[in-house]
Amino acid sequence: MFEDHKTNQRYIDYIQPLNQDIFTLIHTRMTSFDKFWYEKKILDYGCNNANLLKTSRNLINQENYVGIDVQQKPLSFAKSQFQNAEFIYFNGFHVAFNPLGEEKFPNNIKSNPDIIICHGLFTHCDMITILETLDYFKSIVKKPGHIIFSIWEDFHLPQYVGIFLKNKLKINVPKDIYMTEYNKSFYLINREYSIIDTNKLKFNRCNWIETFYKRNYLLENIPGIFIPDGSKSKHSIVILPI
């Protein structure tokens, strides 16, 4: 069904836009759990250019921050901006960001973080990968602690396809995608094909994946999560107390 792809140039050396105020998105939701969460030790998993640290406007102490990513270019940019923070590169596989990666999870994190933030990564993962990654997070986060991640829910699909793909990127997508009904999950593969309500994906046969989930499906598969309201965001922010 899918065309074979050995590399993916879409997000190679991708630098996250600096206008994404990730700190505010997290902070408006974390205040009901911990008003001063930003004073604790934070692991920014998939940190890219450390936009979380930048948008905190010095509320996050650089010495309490560790950023980790599978791409060297954004990490180099982050290091040049924040000399007192710690940044870690690992050659982890990710279908969109590092399709030639080999490692499963990093093994060189020196200390256990109080909070793990994973923004913008799970929007390109199937549920199996999300659950495996959360299990890894649970094994390294200090207890009690929090895991915070972003996800797309089903209501994000029309805007993403209509505004971002069709209007901005000029990508023609199937017309019936707007009429898609699913009970669990929706996967848009290579921005051309779709898979509904299944996790049986062959990542070596695709070079891109966007994922959208029903909220009840998320709640059933990830016990203990909260999806609180907060500042307007292109993603849903999910909090998992540990």
C-alpha positions in Angstrom: 0.0 0.0 0.0 2.8 2.4 0.9 5.7 3.6 -1.2 9.0 2.6 0.4 11.1 5.5 1.8 14.6 5.1 3.2 14.9 8.8 4.3 12.6 11.6 5.2 13.5 15.2 4.4 10.4 16.8 5.9 11.7 17.2 9.4 15.4 16.5 9.1 17.2 19.4 10.9 13.9 20.9 11.8 14.0 24.0 13.9 10.8 24.6 15.9 9.2 28.0 15.3 10.1 30.5 18.0 6.6 31.9 18.2 5.3 28.7 19.9 4.9 29.7 23.6 5.2 26.2 25.0 5.8 27.4 28.5 2.4 29.2 28.7 0.6 26.2 27.3 2.1 24.0 30.0 1.8 26.6 32.8 -1.9 27.4 32.4 -2.6 23.7 32.9 -0.1 22.8 35.6 -1.2 25.5 38.1 -4.0 23.3 39.4 -1.5 20.6 40.1 1.7 22.5 41.1 1.9 26.3 40.8 5.7 26.3 41.0 6.3 23.2 38.8 8.9 25.2 36.8 11.2 25.4 39.8 11.8 21.6 39.7 14.1 19.4 37.7 12.7 19.2 34.2 13.5 16.8 31.3 12.4 18.2 28.0 12.0 15.1 25.8 12.2 16.1 22.2 13.3 19.5 23.2 14.4 20.7 19.7 15.7 24.2 20.1 14.7 24.4 23.8 11.7 26.6 23.1 10.2 25.6 26.4 13.2 27.1 28.2 13.2 30.2 26.1 9.5 31.0 26.5 9.7 30.5 30.3 11.5 33.9 30.3 14.0 32.7 33.0 11.3 31.1 35.2 12.9 27.8 34.5 16.4 27.7 36.0 18.8 26.5 33.3 20.7 24.3 35.8 17.4 22.4 36.5 16.7 21.8 32.8 17.8 18.9 30.6 16.9 18.8 27.0 17.1 15.7 24.8 16.6 15.2 21.1 17.4 13.0 18.1 18.6 15.9 15.9 21.9 17.6 16.2 21.2 20.9 14.5 18.4 22.2 16.9 20.5 20.9 19.8 23.5 23.0 18.7 21.2 26.0 18.4 19.9 25.4 21.9 23.4 25.0 23.3 24.5 28.3 21.8 21.5 30.0 23.5 21.6 28.4 27.0 25.1 27.6 28.1 24.1 26.5 31.7 21.5 24.0 30.6 22.3 20.4 29.8 21.5 19.0 26.3 21.8 15.3 25.3 21.7 13.8 21.8 20.7 10.3 21.2 20.3 8.4 17.9 16.7 7.3 18.6 14.3 6.2 15.9 11.4 8.3 15.0 9.4 8.0 11.8 9.2 11.8 11.2 12.2 13.2 13.0 14.9 10.6 12.7 13.9 7.7 10.5 17.4 6.3 10.4 17.8 6.2 14.2 18.7 3.0 15.9 18.3 3.5 19.7 15.1 2.7 21.5 15.4 5.1 24.5 18.3 7.1 25.9 20.4 5.5 28.6 22.6 8.5 29.6 20.3 10.6 31.7 22.3 11.3 34.8 19.5 12.1 37.3 15.8 11.5 37.7 13.7 14.5 36.7 10.7 15.7 38.7 8.8 16.5 35.5 9.0 15.1 32.0 7.6 17.3 29.2 7.1 15.8 25.7 5.6 18.4 23.4 4.9 17.7 19.7 6.3 14.2 19.6 3.3 12.0 20.2 1.4 13.7 17.4 3.5 11.6 15.2 3.3 8.3 17.1 0.9 5.4 17.1 -0.6 4.3 20.4 1.8 1.4 20.9 4.8 3.7 20.7 3.1 6.2 23.0 2.5 3.6 25.7 6.1 2.2 25.4 7.5 5.8 25.8 5.3 6.5 28.7 6.5 3.3 30.4 10.0 4.5 29.9 9.1 7.9 31.4 7.6 6.2 34.4 10.8 4.3 35.0 13.0 7.5 35.2 10.7 10.2 36.7 11.1 11.0 40.4 8.0 10.1 42.3 5.8 11.9 43.0 6.1 13.7 39.7 4.4 14.6 36.5 4.6 13.5 32.8 3.2 16.2 30.4 2.7 15.5 26.7 0.7 16.9 23.8 -1.6 15.0 21.4 -4.0 15.7 18.7 -7.6 14.8 19.3 -10.2 14.1 16.7 -11.5 17.7 16.6 -8.1 18.9 15.4 -8.3 16.9 12.2 -10.4 19.2 10.0 -8.3 22.3 10.8 -5.0 20.4 10.4 -6.0 19.0 7.0 -7.9 22.0 5.7 -5.8 24.9 6.9 -2.3 23.5 7.3 -2.0 20.7 4.6 -4.3 22.0 1.9 -4.0 25.8 2.2 -0.5 26.3 3.6 1.5 23.3 2.2 -0.7 23.0 -0.9 -1.0 19.2 -0.4 -4.1 17.6 -2.0 -5.7 15.2 0.4 -8.6 12.9 -0.2 -11.9 14.8 -0.1 -13.6 12.2 2.1 -11.1 12.7 4.8 -13.3 15.4 6.3 -16.1 12.8 6.6 -14.0 10.2 8.3 -15.6 8.6 11.4 -13.5 6.6 13.8 -14.0 5.2 17.3 -10.4 5.1 18.4 -7.6 6.5 16.3 -6.9 8.0 12.9 -3.5 7.8 11.2 -2.6 9.9 8.2 0.3 8.1 6.5 2.7 9.9 4.1 0.0 12.7 4.0 -1.8 10.6 1.4 -3.2 7.5 3.0 -5.3 6.9 6.1 -5.6 4.0 8.6 -8.5 3.9 11.0 -8.7 2.3 14.4 -5.6 0.1 14.3 -2.1 0.2 15.6 -0.7 -2.3 13.1 1.6 0.1 11.3 4.8 -0.8 9.4 7.0 2.3 10.0 9.6 1.1 7.6 7.0 1.6 4.8 6.1 5.2 5.5 8.0 8.5 5.9 5.4 10.4 7.8 2.6 9.9 10.2 0.1 12.2 11.9 -2.1 10.7 14.6 -5.5 11.8 15.9 -7.3 10.2 18.9 -10.7 10.1 20.4 -10.6 11.3 24.0 -12.3 8.3 25.4 -9.8 6.1 23.7 -7.0 8.1 25.3 -8.6 7.9 28.7 -9.1 4.1 28.4 -5.6 3.4 27.2 -3.6 5.7 29.5 -5.1 5.4 33.0 -4.7 8.4 35.3 -4.4 11.1 32.7 -6.0 14.6 32.8 -6.7 16.8 29.8 -7.3 20.2 31.4 -8.4 23.4 29.8 -6.0 26.2 29.3 -4.5 28.6 26.8 -5.5 28.0 23.2 -3.3 25.4 21.6 -3.0 23.5 18.3 -2.6 20.4 20.5 -4.3 19.0 23.6 -2.0 19.1 26.6 -2.2 15.9 28.7 -1.0 15.6 32.3 -0.2 12.3 34.0 0.6 12.5 37.7 3.0 9.7 38.9 
